[in-house]
């Protein structure tokens, strides 16, 4: 494994370890049935997230920190420095990438450390008329070509991670000779940008499954892009296969605005779902 690949895995490991024992995915009844029936998870094109500013936040933060490093190098009158050239190239490409996000393809599936969070019921489960699916984390973390990464909310942590990459560039200037090195760093910065989020959302404790068409590591699995209808039109997504027996699913929490007993009976009426524990939300969410 090359020096850069080793470093890439070190950075992503910091964004993923330790894994929590389980993670939760909030969805509506259509989403739940789609997962159970197809035995697949759906990762949505990042351009079509509920709040597109999420992605802009990540890119903007990455670029601000990189520009700060460029300014510090310029103060030392070292614009010809290898580090400066690499960072300047990455900054320009990230800027272009952010403005042309609609031309690029990254697919995201969102999870939460908490399975019965009021804000999540409101935002992602039809105001409590949905479900929270409890997933065993380990199987999700070992899917080839897909990264399971923790979302970072604290600005100090974001800066710390970016600075580690900058320091790696400074300490390994000889790797500028490595083919397409700047593009490899760009892929890493892109991945980080999808993991940076405003601390306004820190209650979510979100984790993301990320599948990207960009990769410098040989793929062991390519996912086919599909389309599904939404009120905004058509949305691209990819399907991530689950096990035949849905061993990844530990439980399902019935939303606070649904009849728990009837929905529990409905799910348990299907024999192949008998291993799934059906739980009741402890929240009380009033709806009209």
N, C-alpha and C positions, 0 to 999 in steps of 0.2 A: 504494500500500500504506500502511495507517495506521501511526502511530507504534508502536502495540502489536504489530501484525503483524510489523513490521520487527524489533522487539525479540525476539519469539517465535522468529523464524528465527535470530537471532543466538545465543540461548541454546541452541537445539537443534543449531546448527552446532558449538558448543563440545563437545557430547556426541557428535559424529559424525565430526569431522575431526581428523586425517587418517584416512580409511578404510584398514584393512589390505587388501592385495591379494586375500586370500581369507579365508573364514570356514568353520567346520566345524559340521555338525549331526549329533549322535549319535542313533542310533535303532536299533530292532530290525529283524528281517527283514520284518515286516509293514509297519512304517513306511517302510522303503526301497522296497518294492514299491508301496506306496500313492503315494509321490511319483513314482516312475518311470512307473507305469501311468497315473496321472491327470494327470501334468504339472502338479501343484499342490503348494503347501506348505500345511500345516495350522497355523493359529494358534489356540491353545487359550484359552478363557475363563480370565482370570487367577485367578478364584476356585477353579479346579480344578488349580492348579499342584501339583507333588509336595510342596512345602513351603509351605503358606499363610502361614507366618510371614514369608516373603520380602516379601510385599506389606505386611504390618503394619509391618515394619521400615522400609520406605520412607516410609509415612505418618507413623509415629511420629517419625522423624528430621526430616521436613519441619515437623511441628507444633512440635517442641521448639525448632527454630531460630526459627520465627515467634514463639513465645511469648517467647523471649529478647528479640527485637526489641520486642515489646509492653511487656515489663517496662522496657526502657531508655527507651521513650517516656514511660511512666507516671512514671518517676523525674524526668522534666523537667516533670511536671504538664501534659502536653499531650494529655490523653485526647480532646480535641475536634479534634485534628489530623486532617487528611484521611487521612494515611498510617495513623494508628492505626485509623480507622474501616474502611478497606479491609482491613488486615491482620486486624483482629478478626473481620470478616465472613468472610474466607477461612478463618481458624482454626476458626471454628464450623462452617463448611460441610465442611471437611476432616475434622473430628471426626465429624460426622454421616455423611459419606461412608465413612469407615473402618469405622464400626460397622454400616453397611448395604451393605457391599461386594457382598453376594450379590444386591442389587437393581440393580447397575450392570454394564455390559458393556464390557470391554476384552479384547482378544485378543492373545496373545503367542506368538512363535516364538523359540526360544533357539538361539544360535550361540556358538561358542568360537573364540578365536584359535589354539588348538592342536588339531591333528587326531588326536593319538595320546597322549592324556592318561589315565593309569591311573584316576584318580578318575572321569572321565567314562565310561569303559568300564564301570566298576562301577555307576554310578548310572543311566545312561540307555541302556545298550546290553546289557541282560540279562546283566550281569556278563561282558562281553567276547564274548557270542554275538550280536553285532550289527555295525553298520557306522557309519563316520564319513564323511559326505558332504561333499566339498570344493566350496564354492560360490565363484564369482567374485563379488566384492563389489559392483562397480559396478551391475549390473542390479538388485540388491536395493535399492540406495539410491535408485533413481529410480522406485519403484513409487508411483503416485498414491495419496494418502490414507493412506499407511503410513509410519511413521517408523522408520528404522534407527538405533538409539542405543546408545552404549556404556554399560555398567553401571559405576557409580561405587562404589568400595569404601572409599576413604579418607574419614574423617569430616571432615577439614579441607577437602577438595574439595567435599563436600556443602554445608558451611556457606558456602563461597565462592560457590557457585552461587545459593543461596537469598538471600544478602546482596545479590547483584547485582540480583535481582528487587526486593528491598526498596528498594534505592537508586534503581531505575528509578521506583518508585512515588513516592518522595520528590521526585525531580526533575521529575515530570510530574503534579503534583496536579490540573492543569486537566483531565486526562483522566478524572477522576471523572465528568464530564458525559457522557462517551461511553457510549452505551447498553450495558448489561450488562457493564461493564468488569470488575467483581469476578468475574463468571462466567468471563470470559476468563482472568483470572489463575488462577482455580481450575482450569481445564483445563490450564494450564501446570504448576501444582503437582501435579496428578494425574499428568501425564506424567512428571514428575521422580520422583515416588514409585515408579513402576515401574522406575526406573533406579538407585535407591539400594538397596544390598545390604550385608550385614555383611562386614567385611574377612576374616572366617573363610573366605569363599569366593573370595578374591581370586586363587587359583591358576587359577580357571576362565577368567579374562579374557573374560567373557561380553559378548555384544552381543545386543540384542533388536529384533525386528521388532514394532512395536506398532500395532494398529489399534483405534481407539476409536469408539464411537457418539457421543461428545462431539466436537464440532468447531465452531469459529467461522469456519473457512475453507470455502468452497464445495467440496463433494466433486466429484471427477472420477470416482470409482469407489465404488460401494456393494457390499459383499460380503454374500452371503446366509448367514445362520446355519444350520448343520446340526447334527445330533446323532450321536454315535457311542457304542456301548456300552463300558463299562469295568467292572472289578470293583466300583467304588463306585456303579454305576448308569449314568446317561446324562451325557455331557459335551458342552456346546455348543462349537462351533468355527466358524471361517470358512476358506474355501479361497482362497489367493492364487495366481493363475495364473502359471505359468512359460511359457517359450517352447515352441513346438511341437517344436523339435529339442533341447530341454533344454540350450541353450547355456550356461546359468548353472552347470551342473555340470561341474567340471573333473576330478574324480576321486572314487573311493570307496576308503576304507581298510577292509579286512576285519578284523574284530575278532580279538583274540589268542586267543580260545577257539574259533575256527572254523577249519576246514580251508581254508587260503588257496587252494590250487590248485583245489580243487573249486568253491569259490565264485567264483573268477576265471573259470573255465570257464563256469559257469552264467550269469554276467552277460554275458560276451562272446559267448554263443550267440545273443543277441538283436541283430540287425544295427543297429538304431537306437541302441544303446548303444555302438557301436564307437569313438566319439570319447572315451569316458570312460576315464581311466587307472585301472586297478585296482591298488591298492597293498597291501602286507602290513604289519600292525602290528609295531612293533619291541618291543612289550611282551610279557612272559611272565606270563600270568595263570592261576593254577591254579584249577580248578573241580572240584567233586565229580561 
